[in-house]
Amino acid sequence: VSINCGVEKLDGFSGHSDYNQLMSFVQRLRPKLRRVLVNHGERKKSENLAMNIRRMYKVPAHYPQIQEAIKLF
């Protein structure tokens, strides 16, 4: 399988950010966001985060199920 993608480094972002920090991060990126995939964390909290991103920022957000295939483009 040939993979053609770029890698971006996000400085100032922690894997241990709380809800407010994550929402603030999304807000700063929002003008350029096309979609958000929440792919790490406790199921209920991650589903809630994705729902609130959709509601507050009008950006498509999804918490994929385990082994769910996601088409990126």
matplotlib code that plots the C-alpha trace (Angstrom):
import matplotlib.pyplot as plt

x = [0.0, 1.4, 0.9, 1.2, 0.9, 2.7, 3.6, 2.9, 4.4, 2.2, 4.2, 2.5, 0.1, 0.0, -1.5, -2.6, -4.7, -8.0, -11.3, -10.9, -7.4, -8.5, -11.5, -9.2, -6.8, -9.6, -10.8, -7.3, -7.2, -10.8, -10.4, -8.4, -10.2, -12.2, -12.8, -11.7, -11.2, -11.0, -9.1, -7.7, -9.3, -12.2, -15.2, -17.8, -15.5, -14.2, -17.7, -18.7, -15.6, -16.5, -20.2, -19.2, -16.7, -19.5, -22.0, -19.7, -17.4, -19.6, -16.8, -17.5, -16.0, -16.1, -15.0, -14.3, -15.2, -12.5, -11.1, -13.5, -12.0, -12.0, -11.6, -9.3, -9.7]
y = [0.0, 3.3, 6.1, 9.7, 12.1, 14.8, 15.0, 18.1, 18.9, 20.7, 22.5, 23.4, 20.5, 17.9, 14.4, 15.2, 18.3, 18.7, 19.5, 23.3, 23.1, 20.9, 23.1, 26.2, 24.3, 23.5, 27.1, 28.4, 25.9, 26.4, 28.6, 25.9, 22.8, 20.6, 17.7, 16.5, 12.9, 12.3, 9.1, 8.8, 8.8, 7.3, 6.6, 8.8, 11.7, 11.5, 11.2, 14.3, 16.2, 15.4, 16.4, 19.7, 20.5, 20.0, 22.0, 24.9, 25.3, 23.9, 21.6, 17.9, 15.9, 12.1, 9.6, 6.4, 3.0, 0.5, -0.7, 1.6, 2.6, 6.3, 7.7, 10.7, 12.1]
z = [0.0, -1.0, 1.5, 0.4, 3.4, 5.3, 8.9, 11.0, 14.4, 16.9, 19.5, 22.8, 22.7, 25.5, 25.4, 28.9, 28.2, 29.9, 28.2, 28.3, 26.9, 24.1, 23.2, 23.2, 20.9, 18.5, 18.6, 17.6, 14.6, 13.6, 10.6, 8.8, 10.2, 7.9, 10.3, 13.8, 14.8, 18.5, 18.7, 22.2, 25.6, 27.6, 25.3, 27.0, 27.5, 23.9, 22.5, 24.5, 23.3, 19.6, 20.2, 21.8, 19.0, 16.5, 18.5, 19.5, 16.5, 13.7, 12.6, 11.8, 14.6, 15.1, 17.7, 15.7, 17.1, 17.7, 14.3, 12.4, 9.0, 8.3, 4.8, 5.2, 1.7]

ax = plt.figure().add_subplot(projection="3d")
ax.plot(x, y, z, "-o")
ax.set_aspect("equal")
plt.show()
